Amino acid sequence: MGKTLKPLRLATGMSQEELAHRSKLDRSYISDLETNKKSPSFATIIMLANGLDMKTEELVHEMGKTIDFVCFFEEEPEK
């Protein structure tokens, strides 16, 4: 999540504090997400998308660009 959230936040010019306020989350939780100390629930992803003024599907799409799905499998998935 951190590889996605921080660049999106910085691109908007928002501080962690502002994103937290707009997302109705705690600033320290935003920091934990940006440093990958915590993983968001789907409800949190919706709240973050609202805070970033994005559609949830746009944020999920951006997140998908940085996830290494191979790490979820013992072997690479068939193509």
C-alpha angles and dihedrals in degrees: 000000000000093000088058106032102050097050091047091049093047091048089059092048091238124145120225087253093056094046090049091051093047091046094044090238134121118267092230089055090054088053091050090051093048092051093043092242089127136026121222126238117231089257089056091050089055091050092049092049089053090049091051090046090241134126112257091240090055091055092046089050091052090048090052091059091065102039118103099216092183089072088067092063132060088221130025112273118253115262 
